[in-house]
Amino acid sequence: MSAPYPRARKRFGQHFLGPAWVARLVDKVAPGPADTFLEIGPGRGALTRVLAPRVRQVIAVEIDRDLAAALPGTSPPNVTVIEGDFLAMDVAGLLREARPTSEGEVGPTSGGEVRPTRVIGNLPYNISSPILFKLLALAEDGRRLSDATLMLQKEVVDRLTAAPGSGDYGTLAIQVARVADVDRLLTLPPGAFRPPPRVTSAVVRLRFRPPAVDVGDAVVFEKVVRGMFLQRRKTLGNALKPVADGLGRSAGNVLEQAGVDARRRPETLALDEIARICRAML
């Protein structure tokens, strides 16, 4: 896959997946003929060209203008290439215009029920967390996005799949667990990519669903989780104090109302305990 494609660009974090691994990944994804996929960072189109013949539609978002210009000439006709920064674009609006309905027509005015989109992507490691959080916000309880299969740095996947009490458990695992089930699918050595990255990668699938617990207010939930884990080595009584003070509450009273011991540390909390703390903040 040389010409017409330029070399991988470090500023975009480009590492292109090899053909053998593309085939394994697509088999894990199990695409269906009625599926629409949003592909984040198609690069040179290796995954796009294998995926597209097995699905209804692929919407490929590519930030590199040279790659975006080259992709249409080498991709099947059911691939739409959008040049732009995924983090900056109105993805919800893009999906409203492009998603097929259950009646088989494209667009929001055709009368059928709109099918949720599936997501796939080889994410640049330097911006993987912001992309993950944008996908969580877009998912809309599984109605807008049904699932996302993502290639990430293995350390990020370790954090995504971490359980309470482990060293990797924190903000990412908690916020994802509220609205998605997470499965680790593959581990990818550096040699799976060209050029090879300096780290091991992994593939994870997020299956979006309605929230597992009632957190009361999503904004308060985010503030509580982020605030607590900024001081994860402190006891809950101390770690929660800045957030509680900012919301006009007493950390001690909140924890007592939630039935959580103030002497515990943030990394020991299960999702339902964090939800109780958040509701007690209101």
Summary of the structure (lengths in Angstrom):
residues: 282
radius of gyration: 20.7
end to end distance: 55.9
largest distance: 64.8
contacts: 897
relative contact order: 0.11
helix: 43%
strand: 20%
